[in-house]
Amino acid sequence: MIFSKNTNKGVAYTKLAKWFNDVTESGFKSFNTISATFYSHYPEILNFFNNRSTNASAESFNAKLKAFRATQRGVVDIEFFLFRVAKIYA
């Protein structure tokens, strides 16, 4: 809800802080791990509001590279590997 209803980074920061407090006060210990993860990465998470973009394209390209590397059964010649990647995905 924070990402779909807010357009301002400051408002999202406030709502995320309220969510942290709600999770802490709820008493559910299983959510504390999730809350701690969000808390340690909240500046990066809130960067979404700078221009509403994500790193999905980079993650997709990384997955393609891993799949390509797996089909080659490892990389011995790095220069040739980068050449092939540039020819296929560039």
C-alpha positions as CSV (number, residue, x, y, z in Angstrom):
1,M,0.0,0.0,0.0
2,I,2.9,2.3,0.7
3,F,4.1,2.1,-2.9
4,S,0.7,2.2,-4.7
5,K,-0.9,5.1,-2.8
6,N,2.1,7.5,-2.2
7,T,4.1,9.6,-4.6
8,N,6.1,11.6,-2.1
9,K,9.3,10.0,-0.6
10,G,8.7,11.8,2.7
11,V,5.2,10.5,3.1
12,A,6.3,7.0,2.3
13,Y,9.2,7.3,4.8
14,T,6.6,8.3,7.5
15,K,4.3,5.4,6.7
16,L,7.1,2.9,6.6
17,A,8.3,4.1,10.1
18,K,4.7,3.7,11.3
19,W,4.7,0.2,9.9
20,F,7.9,-0.6,11.8
21,N,6.3,0.6,15.0
22,D,3.1,-1.4,14.3
23,V,5.1,-4.6,13.7
24,T,7.2,-4.1,16.8
25,E,4.1,-3.5,19.0
26,S,2.2,-6.4,17.5
27,G,4.2,-9.0,19.4
28,F,4.6,-11.4,16.4
29,K,8.2,-12.5,16.6
30,S,8.2,-13.9,13.1
31,F,7.7,-10.4,11.7
32,N,10.6,-9.0,13.5
33,T,13.1,-10.6,11.0
34,I,11.2,-9.1,8.1
35,S,11.0,-5.8,9.8
36,A,14.7,-5.8,10.6
37,T,15.5,-6.6,6.9
38,F,13.3,-3.7,5.8
39,Y,14.8,-1.4,8.4
40,S,18.3,-2.1,7.3
41,H,17.5,-1.4,3.6
42,Y,14.9,1.3,3.9
43,P,17.0,4.0,2.2
44,E,17.4,1.8,-0.9
45,I,13.7,0.8,-0.8
46,L,12.6,4.4,-0.6
47,N,14.8,5.3,-3.6
48,F,11.8,3.9,-5.7
49,F,10.1,7.3,-5.1
50,N,12.9,9.3,-6.8
51,N,11.8,8.3,-10.3
52,R,9.5,5.3,-9.6
53,S,11.9,2.9,-11.2
54,T,13.2,-0.4,-10.0
55,N,16.2,-2.6,-10.7
56,A,14.1,-5.2,-12.4
57,S,15.8,-4.8,-15.8
58,A,19.2,-5.3,-14.2
59,E,17.9,-8.4,-12.3
60,S,16.5,-9.8,-15.6
61,F,19.8,-9.3,-17.4
62,N,21.6,-10.9,-14.5
63,A,19.3,-14.0,-14.8
64,K,19.9,-14.1,-18.6
65,L,23.7,-14.1,-18.0
66,K,23.5,-16.8,-15.4
67,A,21.4,-19.0,-17.7
68,F,23.8,-18.4,-20.6
69,R,26.8,-19.2,-18.4
70,A,25.1,-22.4,-17.3
71,T,24.5,-23.5,-20.9
72,Q,28.3,-23.1,-21.5
73,R,29.1,-25.3,-18.5
74,G,31.3,-22.6,-17.0
75,V,33.6,-19.9,-18.4
76,V,37.2,-20.6,-19.3
77,D,38.0,-17.8,-21.7
78,I,36.5,-14.7,-20.2
79,E,37.3,-12.5,-23.1
80,F,35.4,-14.8,-25.5
81,F,32.6,-15.1,-23.0
82,L,32.2,-11.3,-22.9
83,F,32.4,-11.2,-26.7
84,R,29.5,-13.7,-27.0
85,V,27.4,-11.9,-24.4
86,A,27.9,-8.6,-26.2
87,K,26.9,-10.2,-29.5
88,I,23.8,-12.0,-28.1
89,Y,22.4,-9.4,-25.6
90,A,23.7,-6.1,-26.9
